[in-house]
């Protein structure tokens, strides 16, 4: 059973990295740097399907390998992305202990991701004035969180028969 779990983890990590690269290359950002966050769908699925530790591993691999493949490892975008992933992962860990829906969890995680990224930008560039973007980022995060949450919920229903026993 451990082999099957490891295979699922590797596949989910690969999907998160691929979605991250796809979104960076082909979709890009909307106003104020808002992105959909397609890879967050995989984080939600991983947390509900395999558990919190595995979600943390998938998120870490996505940020590190995704930036490595883009040639941006330890560039400012790496730290900005890491700040968002760390804060959103913290929210996911906390909400995993509650009976919240996938969509609600996704929205709060998306809000935390944007707040974490903005915090890193403010600290990295010494620009506290960037905080004026927070309301716009939060509005975009709500929409992105709903989209990714609904998608993850639908995917979880489809993959339920694959769930590992124990």
Phi and psi in degrees as a GROMACS rama.xvg file:
@    title "Ramachandran Plot"
@    xaxis  label "Phi"
@    yaxis  label "Psi"
@TYPE xy
-64.4991  -35.2255  UNK-2
-64.9438  -43.3295  UNK-3
-62.5366  -41.4216  UNK-4
-63.3707  -42.5949  UNK-5
-65.2878  -39.1911  UNK-6
-63.4052  -45.1201  UNK-7
-59.5045  -43.2491  UNK-8
-61.6984  -45.1997  UNK-9
-63.4875  -41.7398  UNK-10
-65.7976  -42.1183  UNK-11
-66.2516  -39.5542  UNK-12
-63.8871  -42.8531  UNK-13
-63.1554  -40.1463  UNK-14
-65.2374  -41.4191  UNK-15
-63.9274  -42.4155  UNK-16
-64.7445  -44.9052  UNK-17
-62.8608  -43.822  UNK-18
-65.0387  -38.6826  UNK-19
-61.7608  -46.2173  UNK-20
-67.0168  -41.2777  UNK-21
-60.5459  -47.1276  UNK-22
-63.9976  -39.8043  UNK-23
-64.5987  -40.628  UNK-24
-81.4899  -38.7054  UNK-25
-113.53  -26.2904  UNK-26
-101.384  -45.2983  UNK-27
72.7335  -158.799  UNK-28
-107.566  154.401  UNK-29
-95.5751  -161.747  UNK-30
-56.3476  140.424  UNK-31
62.2679  20.3783  UNK-32
81.5644  13.2957  UNK-33
-71.2981  131.298  UNK-34
-122.336  159.792  UNK-35
-68.053  -42.4452  UNK-36
83.227  48.6695  UNK-37
-56.617  -35.8357  UNK-38
-66.0088  -20.7242  UNK-39
-68.534  -22.3632  UNK-40
-58.3767  -43.6849  UNK-41
-68.7359  -36.5599  UNK-42
-61.449  -43.7659  UNK-43
-64.1375  -44.4784  UNK-44
-62.3167  -44.8101  UNK-45
-61.077  -44.6839  UNK-46
-62.5921  -43.933  UNK-47
-76.1285  -29.9359  UNK-48
-89.7461  -42.8661  UNK-49
-112.807  -33.8028  UNK-50
131.896  174.693  UNK-51
-68.1946  -45.6619  UNK-52
-58.1641  -41.9075  UNK-53
-67.8536  -37.2437  UNK-54
-62.8939  -41.5605  UNK-55
-62.5459  -40.0632  UNK-56
-65.1283  -44.2856  UNK-57
-61.7109  -44.4805  UNK-58
-63.8809  -42.3527  UNK-59
-64.1675  -45.7613  UNK-60
-62.3989  -39.3871  UNK-61
-61.2738  -45.7192  UNK-62
-68.9354  -46.6379  UNK-63
-69.6869  -53.9395  UNK-64
-71.304  -37.6769  UNK-65
-59.2829  -45.2806  UNK-66
-71.5744  -34.1143  UNK-67
-62.4165  -44.6862  UNK-68
-69.0058  -25.9506  UNK-69
-87.9482  -3.01199  UNK-70
74.8927  27.425  UNK-71
-120.563  17.9227  UNK-72
-62.0613  125.686  UNK-73
69.0098  14.7236  UNK-74
-80.9662  167.347  UNK-75
-53.5725  -37.4544  UNK-76
-63.9944  -29.4201  UNK-77
-63.5913  -47.8092  UNK-78
-69.2248  -36.3415  UNK-79
-64.3782  -47.1568  UNK-80
-63.1915  -41.0545  UNK-81
-64.0862  -39.1939  UNK-82
-60.5161  -42.3936  UNK-83
-66.5118  -43.175  UNK-84
-67.4838  -38.673  UNK-85
-63.6568  -47.7171  UNK-86
-69.19  -40.4329  UNK-87
-68.4259  -34.9614  UNK-88
-66.0728  -37.4648  UNK-89
-61.1245  -43.8603  UNK-90
-63.1  -41.522  UNK-91
-62.2126  -40.5226  UNK-92
-62.2792  -44.7026  UNK-93
-65.3932  -47.2124  UNK-94
-71.6214  -19.3032  UNK-95
-63.9577  -23.6856  UNK-96
-83.4593  -5.11474  UNK-97
-107.708  176.202  UNK-98
-99.1575  31.5579  UNK-99
-71.6349  154.404  UNK-100
-73.5034  164.205  UNK-101
-64.0106  -38.9479  UNK-102
-67.0617  -45.4247  UNK-103
-60.7467  -45.9662  UNK-104
-58.9133  -42.8738  UNK-105
-64.0967  -42.5097  UNK-106
-63.993  -47.2928  UNK-107
-64.2286  -37.7532  UNK-108
-64.745  -41.3588  UNK-109
-64.5274  -41.9656  UNK-110
-61.2943  -43.4479  UNK-111
-65.0971  -38.5866  UNK-112
-60.3903  -47.9619  UNK-113
-64.3275  -41.0821  UNK-114
-64.0307  -41.0741  UNK-115
-64.5855  -41.6842  UNK-116
-64.8786  -43.9109  UNK-117
-63.7359  -39.8655  UNK-118
-60.3981  -43.5017  UNK-119
-65.5189  -40.8776  UNK-120
-60.4161  -45.4247  UNK-121
-61.7503  -43.4872  UNK-122
-73.2644  -39.5936  UNK-123
-69.6723  -40.5822  UNK-124
-103.931  3.39073  UNK-125
52.4074  50.0911  UNK-126
-126.979  77.573  UNK-127
-62.7116  -21.3656  UNK-128
-63.5084  -18.0895  UNK-129
-64.4596  -15.5922  UNK-130
-62.276  -18.8232  UNK-131
-65.3151  -17.9341  UNK-132
-78.7996  -12.3141  UNK-133
-53.9002  -46.213  UNK-134
-61.0078  -38.8633  UNK-135
-68.2701  -40.5082  UNK-136
-64.9295  -38.0201  UNK-137
-66.5071  -41.1197  UNK-138
-61.209  -45.8338  UNK-139
-63.6518  -36.219  UNK-140
-66.5513  -35.8269  UNK-141
-63.6236  -46.8996  UNK-142
-62.6017  -45.549  UNK-143
-64.9195  -39.6063  UNK-144
-64.1761  -39.1388  UNK-145
-65.5321  -45.6759  UNK-146
-60.7031  -49.235  UNK-147
-70.0231  -34.7841  UNK-148
-66.8522  -43.5988  UNK-149
-64.0062  -42.9764  UNK-150
-61.8586  -45.23  UNK-151
-63.796  -40.4564  UNK-152
-63.0283  -42.3371  UNK-153
-64.5058  -41.9396  UNK-154
-65.3461  -40.0605  UNK-155
-62.9758  -36.7952  UNK-156
-64.2322  -37.6265  UNK-157
-71.3664  -34.0577  UNK-158
-96.4082  0.371371  UNK-159
-50.1228  -40.4496  UNK-160
-62.4251  -19.0882  UNK-161
-85.5534  -7.12402  UNK-162
-50.873  138.413  UNK-163
-76.6422  142.316  UNK-164
-90.7612  103.44  UNK-165
